[in-house]
Amino acid sequence: MYLADTVIHLAYDPGIKPNGGGLPGLAVLKQVMGSINLFGIIAAVGALAVSAGVWAWGHHSGGHQAEANGKKGVLVSAGAALLLGAANGVVAFFSTLGSQVH
């Protein structure tokens, strides 16, 4: 196979696009993913509350390691909540960006 044939083969567009009605059970899968996302957000709220408590306890008791761990937990749980809340937008953004590659 020549180099030109290889490049043409790699540049071939198979014409595959996302199809919303292609498989049965898509509505159930969307519902399950939404429930998992909600569970993750609820867990992030719990982690944020616990981490804030550890941060406050460490600060008031002079435990510098506990205070640092509490701060770290607050930032991690806030970041997780941000990503979980923005999951649809992030996936849609990169899916659209990926569909523009030619």
Legacy VTK file of the C-alpha trace (Angstrom):
# vtk DataFile Version 3.0
C-alpha trace
ASCII
DATASET POLYDATA
POINTS 102 float
0.000 0.000 0.000
1.411 3.364 -0.998
1.601 6.352 1.334
-1.092 8.213 -0.639
-3.443 5.240 -0.342
-2.832 5.114 3.413
-3.607 8.814 3.808
-6.790 8.459 1.757
-7.792 5.439 3.848
-7.227 7.392 7.098
-9.174 10.388 5.798
-12.190 8.286 4.842
-15.401 9.478 6.490
-17.483 6.468 7.556
-20.556 8.727 7.950
-21.428 7.606 11.480
-23.454 10.102 13.519
-25.018 9.752 16.981
-28.510 8.295 16.654
-30.951 8.932 19.479
-33.352 6.143 18.570
-30.897 3.438 17.543
-31.104 1.137 20.559
-33.914 0.197 22.926
-33.585 1.279 26.531
-32.012 4.656 25.839
-34.585 6.442 28.014
-33.848 4.069 30.904
-30.107 4.589 30.497
-30.566 8.368 30.578
-32.643 8.042 33.744
-30.011 5.823 35.396
-27.193 8.236 34.484
-29.209 11.157 35.853
-29.756 9.269 39.107
-26.045 8.468 39.399
-25.248 12.136 38.789
-27.703 13.191 41.510
-26.211 10.648 43.913
-22.747 12.081 43.213
-23.940 15.626 43.867
-25.523 14.579 47.162
-22.288 12.811 48.145
-20.324 15.966 47.269
-22.591 18.012 49.550
-21.952 15.562 52.387
-18.204 15.597 51.763
-18.231 19.397 51.703
-20.041 19.547 55.049
-17.687 17.039 56.679
-14.593 18.749 55.252
-15.784 22.158 56.444
-16.302 20.685 59.912
-12.789 19.182 59.919
-11.376 22.509 58.716
-13.138 24.418 61.517
-12.200 21.845 64.157
-8.569 21.861 63.048
-8.446 25.638 63.067
-9.931 26.039 66.535
-8.022 23.170 68.129
-4.641 24.087 66.675
-4.431 20.952 64.550
-2.671 22.237 61.486
-2.781 18.889 59.676
-6.536 18.562 60.247
-7.027 22.136 59.075
-5.040 21.485 55.893
-6.947 18.269 55.221
-10.246 20.071 55.752
-9.276 22.778 53.264
-8.217 20.133 50.776
-11.493 18.260 51.232
-13.528 21.439 50.723
-11.718 22.188 47.468
-11.996 18.616 46.186
-15.692 18.303 47.013
-16.438 21.730 45.508
-14.569 20.723 42.351
-16.464 17.447 42.195
-19.775 19.277 42.542
-18.723 21.686 39.805
-17.852 18.851 37.419
-20.991 16.865 38.247
-23.196 19.891 37.731
-21.480 20.789 34.476
-21.278 17.216 33.153
-23.869 17.694 30.391
-22.305 20.934 29.231
-18.756 19.555 29.279
-19.717 16.460 27.295
-21.799 18.494 24.846
-18.939 20.978 24.358
-16.341 18.325 23.585
-18.771 16.293 21.478
-19.480 19.364 19.362
-15.787 20.166 19.214
-15.015 16.614 18.146
-17.676 16.644 15.433
-15.958 19.671 13.856
-12.707 17.753 13.262
-12.373 16.898 9.594
LINES 1 103
102 0 1 2 3 4 5 6 7 8 9 10 11 12 13 14 15 16 17 18 19 20 21 22 23 24 25 26 27 28 29 30 31 32 33 34 35 36 37 38 39 40 41 42 43 44 45 46 47 48 49 50 51 52 53 54 55 56 57 58 59 60 61 62 63 64 65 66 67 68 69 70 71 72 73 74 75 76 77 78 79 80 81 82 83 84 85 86 87 88 89 90 91 92 93 94 95 96 97 98 99 100 101
